[in-house]
């Protein structure tokens, strides 16, 4: 993937740095790449436009330099999918190998979750798109055009090889055009995507996997290759250019299938292709030799007759790109980046903003969704709430999360068999945390494939006095029911947020359960909160990093009489300390401390000033990629030949549903496989009983009626209340402190077989969570 208008990018690929090729650390490229970073932030200098392309390791946006009409493209490389060292390697290589046939790198920004590379915006898209456009509009590409395009491709590779560098992922997707018309005599071709480029080791051979298998040479499959592996890959690319098909389908073809050059190619083109696709590496053309071959150096036009199979011609030269789950994650992170730059949120923070209905624009689209409040009569007329008549209380045990959690841990190099050893908790306890929502699994998008356990915490900063007399309430000691004393690090008092709660409800519960002496004494400012993240590796779960997402609310002690102040340890002759006892017989000791004392005791009173403007925490990948899904279904005796025909979804479509978390596959006790679809529906209500409805959505001048309750499909590793919070936060864009969730969930379940999934048995769960509007100021 480069910086052209490309819809798809890398296929099955591994990115490897110079360290991987040489077998030793490549510190020079990484350090030099860091020194090439541009000052400031991406959005200080550029504004983002639409998405131009999406690939396995990043997304490309159009961008414009602020205050100008100069258009560029920014490749935002995903740090989850690619280690930062490999990204720096790409930056270093792009700068080192600048050339008229290589896309130009203008700026580099190291953002929290992306490395952003600003390049020329080549509006012709990638070469695969140019080829497909020509095939669709005009048929086969003239050999003369193929000569022009091929020469520029080989010139770029000859330059890399001259500098003792090998690309390792040469294909049409990675060449960009400056215009859509591939046949235009002035059309320029540029090599992009330098994430796999490395310097040739001293021994001259490389022994690691990399790139896209469709373009691998025989020696690449043997993992003993050098510069001429790029020549073979370009040979495959040019073969596709002249014929519209790949010459080989797998390793056996690559090693044994005779190369049959299309008859339309003529002598020079045939000689050229056979020279590039020579299985004997020693006899294969070098890149410099290919540039000088008569097919590229000759000015004689080739025959332009059409082949007989034109009418049945179906080009098949495009590789798969990023899956749907990865695309959603990147879209969310880019939206956070833009919001952080603008310094404002698109969240609705008061009941007043909601009372007349509202519209939301769907992220990354031009579609607007309209929300209306319907009274009981309108709901009845539309049968909107008929589902409630069949609903029963939801059971905790109607889905098994263990397999999903175990797979997620293993996919991120965490061994769950180490749980339950020594002082650590068991795997079952870990799953129970996820199931009950007391913790959730997420990935830290600022690091490479970093799975974390996330716990939400509410802290209370309770103060009394003003100016020099201002003091803060700090917990400094606990006593257990059996009389043991636990001295803790002095800190603001806090507790875990329960999955159904908002921050306000957690704060009130904390006061009631652990600091009942303060009930009625504190005036909180719930309209303002400070958020930050702390992390550590917990001994409870070896190998798992825990991130505590903390939010601080400040409360002031209301004016009290003498007895009231005395209960808090305040007044003449008192020490400024007091203690409380909860229902479980835990005793907690508190002290009032000045800011200077808090500082000396390292009590964190506020969110750190250096805290990043937005969170890098996002949902982890789930489900099966297409190839994995095919293997899983075969292993479980599902006939995969049924998919993609007679109205049955393709495996690619089925996989997309799974990786987005919209469905899951579950092995039942009898060994059979079930498709599980779990929908969480939010019934949001006003005090007068009106219900919020997704009424319609509009794209351009077309409006589609929806008439449904807001909902999301629950992920396999997600608590139902947290899924409901996702509806409120992501779909409705309403601040959680404006709503209150009913703790009782209703559910409707049914089992059926769907012809769209080859009659695979499917269990549908629909869970209804009732949510009521509340005033955040209360």
C-alpha positions in Angstrom: 0.0 0.0 0.0 1.3 3.4 -0.9 -0.2 6.8 -1.0 -2.4 6.5 -4.1 -6.2 6.0 -4.2 -6.1 2.3 -3.4 -8.9 0.3 -1.9 -6.9 -2.8 -0.9 -3.4 -3.7 -0.1 -1.1 -6.3 1.4 -2.1 -9.9 1.5 -0.7 -12.6 3.8 2.5 -10.9 4.8 5.1 -10.5 7.5 7.0 -7.3 7.9 10.7 -7.9 8.8 13.4 -5.4 9.5 17.0 -5.3 8.6 17.7 -7.0 11.9 15.7 -10.0 10.7 17.5 -10.2 7.4 21.0 -9.9 8.9 20.4 -11.8 12.1 21.5 -8.9 14.2 20.1 -5.6 15.5 19.7 -2.8 13.0 20.0 0.2 15.3 21.3 2.6 12.6 18.2 2.7 10.5 15.9 3.1 13.5 18.0 5.9 15.1 18.3 7.7 11.7 14.6 7.3 11.1 13.8 9.0 14.5 16.1 11.9 13.5 14.0 12.3 10.3 10.8 13.0 12.3 9.1 16.3 11.4 8.5 18.8 14.3 5.1 19.1 15.9 2.1 16.9 15.1 0.5 15.8 11.9 -2.7 17.9 12.3 -0.7 21.0 13.2 0.5 21.1 9.6 -2.1 19.1 7.6 -5.9 18.5 7.6 -7.3 15.1 6.9 -9.6 14.3 3.9 -11.2 11.0 2.8 -9.8 7.5 3.1 -7.8 6.6 0.0 -6.7 3.1 0.8 -6.7 0.4 3.5 -4.1 -2.3 3.8 -3.0 -5.0 6.2 -0.7 -2.7 8.1 -2.1 0.8 7.7 -4.6 3.2 6.2 -4.1 6.1 3.7 -5.9 9.4 3.9 -5.9 12.4 1.6 -4.5 15.4 3.4 -3.9 19.1 2.6 -1.2 21.4 4.0 -2.9 24.0 6.1 -3.3 27.5 4.5 -2.5 26.1 1.0 -4.2 24.1 -1.8 -1.3 21.6 -1.8 -2.6 18.0 -1.7 -0.7 15.1 -0.2 -1.5 11.6 1.0 -0.6 10.4 4.5 0.1 6.7 5.2 -0.8 6.0 8.8 1.0 2.8 9.8 -0.8 0.8 12.5 1.5 0.1 15.5 -0.7 -2.8 16.5 0.1 -4.7 13.3 3.7 -3.5 12.8 6.5 -3.2 15.4 7.8 0.4 15.7 11.3 -0.7 14.6 9.9 -2.0 11.3 8.1 1.3 10.7 11.2 3.2 11.4 13.0 0.9 8.9 10.5 1.9 6.2 11.0 5.6 6.9 14.8 5.2 6.7 14.6 3.2 3.4 12.2 5.7 1.8 14.6 8.5 2.5 17.7 6.6 1.6 16.3 5.3 -1.7 14.7 8.5 -3.1 14.5 8.2 -6.9 12.3 9.5 -9.7 10.5 6.2 -9.8 10.0 6.0 -6.0 7.2 7.8 -4.2 8.5 10.8 -2.4 8.4 11.1 1.4 7.8 14.7 2.6 7.1 14.5 6.4 7.1 11.9 9.2 5.2 12.2 12.5 5.3 9.7 15.4 1.8 10.0 16.8 0.5 8.0 19.8 -1.0 5.1 17.8 0.2 5.7 14.2 3.4 6.6 12.5 2.2 9.1 9.8 4.2 9.4 6.5 3.2 12.3 4.3 3.9 11.5 0.6 2.9 12.8 -2.8 -0.8 12.1 -3.6 -0.8 10.1 -6.8 -4.4 10.3 -7.9 -4.2 7.5 -10.4 -4.4 4.9 -7.6 -2.4 1.7 -7.7 -1.5 -0.1 -10.8 -3.9 -2.9 -10.2 -6.8 -0.4 -10.3 -5.3 1.1 -13.5 -5.2 -2.3 -15.1 -8.7 -3.2 -14.1 -10.0 0.2 -15.3 -8.4 -0.4 -18.7 -9.7 -4.0 -19.0 -13.2 -2.9 -18.2 -13.3 0.0 -20.5 -11.1 -0.9 -23.4 -10.1 -4.6 -23.1 -6.6 -6.0 -23.0 -3.7 -3.6 -22.4 -1.6 -2.9 -25.6 1.9 -4.4 -25.4 3.3 -1.0 -26.1 1.7 0.3 -22.9 3.0 -2.7 -21.1 6.5 -1.8 -22.2 6.2 1.7 -20.9 4.9 0.6 -17.5 7.3 -2.3 -17.1 10.3 -0.2 -17.8 9.6 2.2 -15.0 8.9 -0.6 -12.6 12.3 -2.2 -13.5 14.1 1.1 -13.2 12.9 1.4 -9.6 14.0 -2.1 -8.7 17.4 -1.6 -10.5 18.0 1.5 -8.3 17.3 -0.5 -5.1 19.5 -3.3 -6.2 22.3 -0.8 -7.2 22.1 0.3 -3.5 22.3 -3.4 -2.3 18.7 -3.3 -1.1 15.9 -5.8 -1.9 12.2 -4.9 -1.8 10.7 -8.4 -1.0 7.1 -7.5 -1.7 7.0 -6.4 -5.4 3.4 -6.5 -6.9 1.1 -4.3 -8.9 -0.6 -3.1 -5.7 2.7 -1.4 -4.6 3.1 0.6 -7.8 1.2 3.9 -8.0 0.1 5.9 -11.0 0.0 9.7 -11.4 -3.2 9.4 -13.5 -5.9 6.9 -14.0 -5.2 6.3 -17.7 -2.5 3.6 -17.6 -2.3 3.9 -21.4 -1.5 7.6 -21.4 2.0 8.0 -22.9 2.9 10.4 -20.0 1.6 8.1 -17.2 4.3 7.8 -14.5 4.7 4.8 -12.2 6.1 5.0 -8.7 7.2 2.2 -6.3 5.8 2.5 -2.8 5.4 0.5 0.4 8.9 0.2 1.7 8.0 -1.7 4.9 9.7 -4.9 3.6 12.8 -3.3 2.1 16.1 -4.3 3.7 19.8 -4.1 3.0 21.3 -7.2 1.6 23.4 -9.0 4.3 27.1 -9.5 3.8 26.5 -13.1 2.9 24.2 -12.0 0.1 21.3 -14.4 1.1 18.2 -13.9 3.1 16.4 -16.7 5.0 13.1 -15.2 6.4 9.5 -15.2 5.2 8.2 -11.9 3.9 5.9 -10.5 1.2 3.0 -12.1 -0.7 3.3 -15.8 -1.6 1.7 -15.3 -5.0 4.8 -13.5 -6.1 7.4 -15.8 -4.4 10.2 -17.3 -6.5 11.3 -20.9 -6.1 14.3 -19.8 -3.9 11.9 -17.7 -1.8 9.8 -20.8 -1.0 13.1 -22.4 0.0 13.9 -19.3 2.3 17.2 -18.8 0.6 16.9 -15.8 -1.7 18.6 -12.6 -2.8 18.0 -9.6 -5.2 16.6 -11.7 -8.1 13.6 -12.6 -6.0 12.4 -9.1 -6.9 12.9 -9.8 -10.6 10.8 -12.9 -10.4 8.0 -10.9 -8.6 8.1 -8.3 -11.3 8.0 -11.0 -13.9 4.7 -12.3 -12.2 3.4 -8.7 -12.2 4.2 -8.1 -15.9 2.7 -11.5 -16.8 -0.5 -10.2 -15.1 -0.2 -6.9 -17.0 -0.2 -8.6 -20.4 -2.6 -11.5 -19.6 -4.8 -10.5 -16.6 -3.9 -13.7 -14.7 -1.3 -15.0 -12.3 1.0 -17.5 -13.9 1.1 -19.7 -10.8 -1.3 -20.7 -8.1 1.0 -22.2 -5.4 4.4 -23.6 -4.6 4.0 -26.6 -6.8 3.2 -24.4 -9.8 6.1 -22.2 -9.1 8.5 -25.1 -9.0 7.2 -27.2 -11.9 4.5 -25.6 -14.1 5.7 -24.6 -17.5 5.5 -20.9 -18.2 3.0 -20.4 -21.1 3.4 -16.8 -22.4 0.2 -15.5 -24.1 0.5 -15.6 -27.9 -0.2 -11.9 -28.2 3.1 -11.0 -26.5 5.4 -11.6 -29.5 9.1 -12.6 -29.5 10.6 -9.8 -27.4 8.0 -9.8 -24.7 8.1 -13.6 -24.5 11.9 -13.6 -24.2 11.7 -11.0 -21.5 9.0 -12.8 -19.4 10.8 -16.1 -19.7 14.1 -14.4 -18.6 12.3 -12.9 -15.5 10.5 -16.2 -14.6 13.6 -18.4 -15.1 13.6 -20.9 -12.2 17.4 -21.1 -12.2 18.3 -18.0 -10.2 21.8 -17.9 -11.8 20.2 -17.7 -15.3 17.5 -15.3 -14.4 17.8 -11.7 -15.6 19.2 -9.2 -13.1 17.2 -6.0 -12.8 19.8 -3.9 -14.7 19.8 -6.5 -17.4 16.1 -6.4 -17.6 16.1 -2.6 -18.1 18.5 -3.2 -21.0 16.6 -6.1 -22.6 15.3 -5.3 -26.1 11.7 -5.5 -24.9 12.2 -2.5 -22.7 14.9 -0.7 -24.7 13.3 -1.2 -28.1 11.2 1.5 -29.6 9.5 -1.0 -31.9 5.7 -1.3 -31.1 4.4 -4.8 -30.5 1.3 -6.3 -32.2 -1.9 -5.1 -30.7 -4.3 -7.8 -31.8 -6.8 -9.1 -29.2 -6.8 -12.6 -27.9 -9.7 -14.9 -28.6 -10.7 -15.3 -25.0 -11.6 -11.6 -24.5 -15.3 -12.1 -23.8 -14.6 -14.6 -21.0 -11.7 -12.5 -19.6 -11.9 -12.1 -15.8 -8.8 -10.5 -14.3 -7.6 -12.1 -11.0 -4.6 -10.1 -9.9 -5.8 -8.4 -6.7 -4.6 -9.5 -3.2 -6.7 -9.2 0.0 -6.1 -6.3 2.4 -7.0 -5.4 6.0 -10.0 -7.2 7.5 -13.1 -5.4 8.5 -12.2 -5.5 12.2 -8.9 -3.8 11.6 -10.5 -1.1 9.4 -13.0 -0.3 12.2 -10.3 0.0 14.7 -8.3 2.4 12.6 -11.3 4.5 11.8 -12.0 4.9 15.5 -8.4 5.8 16.3 -8.2 8.4 13.5 -11.5 9.9 14.8 -9.9 10.2 18.3 -6.8 11.8 16.8 -8.9 14.5 15.0 -11.1 15.1 18.1 -8.0 15.6 20.2 -6.6 18.1 17.8 -9.9 20.0 17.7 -10.1 19.9 21.5 -13.7 19.1 21.6 -15.9 16.1 21.8 -19.0 15.1 19.8 -20.7 13.7 22.9 -24.0 15.0 24.1 -23.6 15.8 27.8 -27.0 17.0 28.9 -30.7 15.9 28.8 -31.5 19.2 27.1 -29.5 18.2 24.0 -31.5 15.0 23.7 -35.1 16.0 24.5 -36.1 16.9 21.0 -34.3 14.1 19.2 -31.0 14.4 17.3 -28.9 13.3 14.3 -25.6 11.6 14.2 -23.3 11.3 11.2 -21.8 7.8 10.9 -18.0 7.9 11.2 -16.2 7.9 7.8 -19.4 8.2 5.8 -21.8 10.8 4.5 -24.7 9.0 6.1 -26.7 10.7 8.9 -28.9 8.7 11.2 -32.0 10.4 12.8 -33.2 9.6 16.3 -36.7 10.4 17.5 -38.7 10.0 20.8 -41.8 7.9 20.3 -44.6 7.8 22.8 -46.4 4.6 23.9 -49.1 4.8 21.2 -46.6 5.2 18.3 -44.5 2.3 19.7 -47.5 0.1 19.8 -48.7 1.0 16.3 -45.3 0.1 14.9 -45.0 -3.0 17.2 -41.6 -1.7 18.2 -41.7 -3.2 21.7 -43.5 -6.5 20.9 -40.2 -8.3 21.7 -40.8 -7.5 25.4 -43.8 -9.8 25.5 -41.6 -12.8 24.8 -38.6 -11.6 26.9 -37.5 -13.3 30.1 -34.7 -12.5 32.6 -31.3 -13.0 30.9 -29.2 -15.9 32.2 -25.5 -15.5 32.9 -24.7 -19.0 31.6 -26.3 -19.0 28.2 -22.9 -18.4 26.5 -19.5 -19.8 27.1 -16.6 -17.2 27.0 -13.7 -19.5 27.8 -12.8 -20.4 24.3 -12.9 -16.8 23.1 -10.8 -15.5 26.0 -8.2 -18.4 25.7 -7.8 -17.7 21.9 -7.4 -14.0 22.5 -4.7 -14.6 25.1 -2.8 -17.1 22.9 -3.0 -14.8 19.9 -1.1 -12.2 21.9 1.6 -14.6 23.2 0.1 -14.9 26.7 0.1 -18.5 28.1 -3.1 -19.0 30.2 -1.7 -22.3 31.6 0.6 -20.1 33.8 -2.5 -18.8 35.6 -3.3 -20.5 38.9 0.4 -21.2 39.7 1.8 -19.9 43.0 0.0 -16.6 44.0 -1.6 -16.0 40.7 -5.4 -16.4 40.1 -6.8 -19.2 37.9 -7.9 -18.9 34.3 -11.5 -19.5 35.4 -11.2 -16.4 37.6 -9.8 -14.4 34.7 -12.7 -15.5 32.5 -15.2 -14.6 35.3 -13.8 -11.1 35.4 -14.4 -10.7 31.7 -17.8 -12.3 31.9 -19.0 -10.1 34.8 -17.5 -7.0 33.3 -15.3 -6.2 36.2 -12.4 -6.2 33.7 -12.2 -6.3 29.9 -9.7 -7.3 27.4 -8.4 -4.6 25.0 -5.3 -3.9 23.0 -3.0 -0.9 23.5 -2.8 0.5 19.9 0.4 2.4 20.8 2.3 -0.9 21.0 2.7 -3.9 18.8 0.1 -6.6 19.5 -0.1 -5.6 23.2 -3.1 -7.2 24.9 -4.1 -5.6 28.3 -6.6 -6.2 31.1 -8.5 -3.0 31.6 -10.1 -2.0 34.9 -12.2 1.2 35.3 -11.7 3.1 38.5 -13.5 6.1 39.9 -11.5 8.3 42.3 -12.9 11.0 44.6 -10.9 14.2 45.3 -12.8 15.5 48.3 -11.6 19.0 49.5 -12.4 21.4 52.3 -11.2 25.0 52.7 -9.8 27.4 50.1 -6.4 28.9 49.2 -3.7 28.2 51.8 -6.3 26.4 54.0 -7.4 24.0 51.3 -7.0 20.3 52.3 -7.6 17.0 50.5 -9.0 13.8 51.9 -6.5 11.0 51.6 -6.8 7.3 52.6 -3.6 6.1 54.3 -4.4 2.8 56.2 -6.8 -0.2 56.2 -7.7 -2.8 58.8 -9.1 -6.2 57.7 -12.0 -7.9 59.6 -9.5 -10.3 61.3 -7.7 -7.3 62.8 -4.7 -7.1 60.5 -3.4 -3.7 59.6 -2.5 -2.9 56.0 -0.6 0.3 55.5 -1.3 1.5 52.0 0.4 4.1 49.8 -1.4 7.3 50.6 -4.0 7.9 47.9 -7.3 9.4 46.9 -10.1 7.0 47.8 -11.6 5.0 44.9 -13.3 1.9 43.7 -14.0 -0.2 40.6 -16.8 0.9 38.4 -19.4 -1.8 38.0 -20.3 -2.6 34.4 -23.9 -1.2 34.6 -22.8 2.0 36.4 -21.9 5.4 35.2 -19.2 7.5 37.0 -21.8 9.3 39.2 -23.4 6.1 40.4 -20.0 4.7 41.3 -19.1 7.8 43.3 -22.4 7.7 45.2 -21.9 4.0 45.9 -18.3 4.6 47.1 -19.6 7.2 49.6 -22.5 5.0 50.8 -20.5 1.8 51.2 -17.1 3.0 52.4 -17.5 6.6 53.7 -21.0 6.7 55.0 -20.0 9.4 57.4 -19.8 11.8 54.4 -23.3 11.1 53.1 -25.1 14.4 52.5 -22.0 16.4 53.2 -20.3 16.5 49.8 -21.3 18.7 46.8 -19.8 17.1 43.7 -19.0 18.7 40.4 -20.0 15.9 38.0 -19.9 18.0 34.9 -16.1 18.0 35.0 -13.9 14.9 35.3 -10.2 14.2 34.8 -9.2 11.0 33.0 -5.9 9.2 32.8 -4.5 5.7 32.6 -2.0 3.8 34.8 -0.6 0.5 34.0 1.3 -2.3 35.7 1.9 -6.1 35.3 -0.3 -7.8 38.0 1.1 -10.8 39.8 -2.5 -12.2 39.7 -2.2 -12.9 36.0 1.4 -13.6 34.7 2.2 -11.9 31.5 -0.9 -9.7 31.5 -0.4 -6.0 31.7 -3.3 -4.2 33.6 -4.4 -0.7 32.6 -6.4 1.2 35.2 -8.6 3.8 33.5 -9.2 6.3 36.1 -11.6 9.2 36.3 -11.5 11.8 39.1 -14.5 13.8 40.4 -14.0 16.6 42.8 -16.4 17.2 45.7 -16.4 20.1 48.3 -17.5 19.6 51.9 -20.6 21.7 52.5 -20.7 24.0 55.5 -21.2 22.0 58.7 -22.0 22.6 62.3 -19.4 21.9 65.0 -20.5 18.2 65.4 -20.4 17.7 61.6 -16.8 19.0 61.4 -15.8 16.9 64.4 -17.0 13.7 62.6 -14.5 14.5 59.9 -11.7 15.1 62.3 -11.8 18.8 61.8 -12.0 21.5 64.5 -10.2 22.8 67.4 -7.9 20.2 69.1 -8.6 17.5 66.5 -5.9 15.8 64.4 -7.5 16.1 61.0 -8.1 12.3 60.8 -11.1 9.9 61.0 -12.0 6.3 60.2 -15.0 4.5 58.7 -16.2 0.9 58.9 -18.1 -0.8 56.1 -20.6 -3.6 56.1 -17.8 -6.2 55.6 -16.1 -4.9 58.8 -13.2 -3.3 56.9 -11.9 -0.2 58.7 -10.4 2.6 56.6 -8.3 5.5 58.0 -8.4 9.0 56.3 -6.5 12.2 56.8 -6.8 15.7 55.6 -3.6 16.9 53.9 -2.4 20.1 52.3 -1.2 20.1 48.7 2.4 20.3 49.9 2.0 17.3 52.2 0.3 15.4 49.4 3.2 16.2 47.1 5.7 15.1 49.7 3.8 11.8 50.1 3.4 11.4 46.3 -0.3 11.5 46.4 -1.7 12.0 42.9 -4.4 14.6 43.1 -4.9 15.4 39.4 -4.5 13.7 36.1 -0.9 14.0 34.9 -0.3 17.1 32.7 1.6 15.0 30.3 -1.3 12.5 29.8 -2.0 12.0 26.1 -5.0 13.7 24.7 -6.8 10.4 23.7 -6.8 6.8 24.7 -5.1 4.2 22.6 -7.2 1.3 24.0 -9.4 -0.5 21.5 -11.1 -3.9 21.2 -8.8 -6.8 20.4 -9.3 -8.8 17.1 -11.7 -11.7 17.2 -13.0 -14.3 14.8 -11.3 -16.1 12.0 -9.6 -14.8 8.8 -10.9 -16.4 5.7 -8.2 -19.1 5.5 -8.5 -19.8 9.2 -12.3 -20.1 8.9 -12.0 -22.5 6.1 -9.7 -24.7 8.1 -11.9 -24.5 11.2 -15.0 -25.5 9.4 -13.3 -28.4 7.6 -11.9 -29.6 10.9 -15.5 -29.6 12.3 -17.0 -31.5 9.4 -18.7 -28.5 7.7 -18.9 -28.7 3.9 -17.1 -25.5 2.8 -17.8 -26.1 -0.8 -21.4 -24.9 -0.2 -20.2 -21.3 0.6 -20.3 -18.7 -2.2 -23.0 -20.4 -4.3 -26.8 -20.8 -4.5 -27.4 -17.8 -2.2 -24.9 -19.0 0.5 -22.6 -16.3 1.8 -19.0 -16.5 0.7 -16.3 -17.5 3.2 -14.9 -14.0 2.9 -18.3 -12.5 3.9 -18.7 -15.0 6.8 -15.1 -14.1 8.0 -15.9 -10.4 7.9 -18.8 -10.9 10.2 -16.7 -12.9 12.6 -13.7 -10.5 12.7 -16.0 -7.6 13.4 -17.4 -9.4 16.4 -20.9 -9.5 14.9 -21.1 -13.3 15.3 -19.1 -16.1 16.9 -18.6 -19.8 16.3 -19.1 -22.1 19.4 -18.4 -25.8 19.7 -21.3 -27.4 21.6 -20.9 -30.3 24.1 -21.9 -32.8 21.5 -19.0 -31.5 19.3 -21.2 -29.8 16.8 -20.7 -26.1 15.7 -23.1 -23.3 16.2 -23.1 -19.8 14.9 -23.9 -17.4 17.8 -25.4 -14.0 17.1 -25.8 -11.9 20.3 -27.6 -8.5 19.9 -27.8 -6.0 22.8 -30.7 -3.6 22.4 -31.0 -0.4 24.3 -34.5 0.8 25.3 -33.7 4.4 26.3 -36.6 6.2 28.0 -37.5 9.6 29.2 -39.2 10.2 32.5 -42.6 10.4 30.7 -42.0 6.9 29.1 -41.1 8.1 25.6 -38.6 5.7 23.9 -35.7 6.7 21.7 -35.9 5.2 18.2 -33.5 5.0 15.3 -36.1 6.5 12.9 -34.2 6.8 9.6 -30.9 7.4 7.9 -30.0 9.6 5.0 -27.2 9.4 2.4 -27.2 12.2 -0.1 -30.8 12.6 -1.3 -31.9 9.0 -0.4 -33.6 8.3 3.0 -34.2 4.9 4.4 -36.7 4.2 7.2 -35.3 2.2 10.1 -37.9 2.3 12.9 -35.9 0.2 15.4 -34.3 0.5 18.8 -30.5 1.3 19.0 -28.4 -1.9 19.2 -25.0 -3.5 18.6 -23.9 -7.1 18.1 -22.1 -8.2 21.3 -18.6 -9.5 21.0 -17.7 -12.9 22.3 -15.5 -11.4 25.0 -17.9 -8.6 26.1 -20.2 -8.2 29.1 -23.8 -7.3 28.0 -23.8 -4.1 30.1 -20.5 -3.0 28.4 -22.1 -3.7 25.0 -25.0 -1.5 26.1 -22.5 1.2 27.1 -21.0 0.9 23.6 -24.4 1.7 22.1 -24.7 4.8 24.3 -21.1 5.9 23.7 -20.3 4.9 20.1 -23.7 4.7 18.4 -25.7 7.4 20.2 -22.7 9.5 21.3 -24.2 10.3 24.7 -22.1 10.9 27.8 -22.6 8.0 30.2 -23.4 10.3 33.1 -26.6 11.4 31.3 -28.1 7.9 31.6 -28.7 5.2 34.2 -29.0 1.5 33.3 -31.5 -0.9 34.8 -29.6 -3.9 36.3 -32.2 -6.4 35.1 -31.6 -7.5 31.5 -34.3 -9.2 29.5 -33.6 -11.7 26.8 -35.2 -13.6 23.9 -33.4 -16.6 22.4 -34.1 -18.8 19.4 -32.3 -21.5 17.4 -32.7 -21.8 13.7 -30.7 -22.8 10.6 -29.9 -20.2 8.0 -29.6 -21.1 4.3 -27.3 -18.1 4.0 -24.8 -20.0 6.1 -25.1 -23.4 4.5 -27.8 -24.3 7.1 -25.3 -24.0 9.9 -27.3 -24.0 13.1 -27.6 -20.5 14.5 -28.6 -19.3 18.0 -29.9 -15.8 18.2 -29.8 -14.0 21.5 -31.5 -10.6 21.9 -30.9 -8.8 25.2 -32.8 -5.7 26.1 -31.1 -3.2 28.5 -33.4 -0.5 29.8 -31.7 2.9 30.1 -33.2 6.1 31.6 -32.2 9.7 31.2 -30.9 11.4 34.3 -29.6 14.9 35.0 -25.8 14.8 35.3 -25.9 17.7 37.7 -27.9 15.8 40.3 
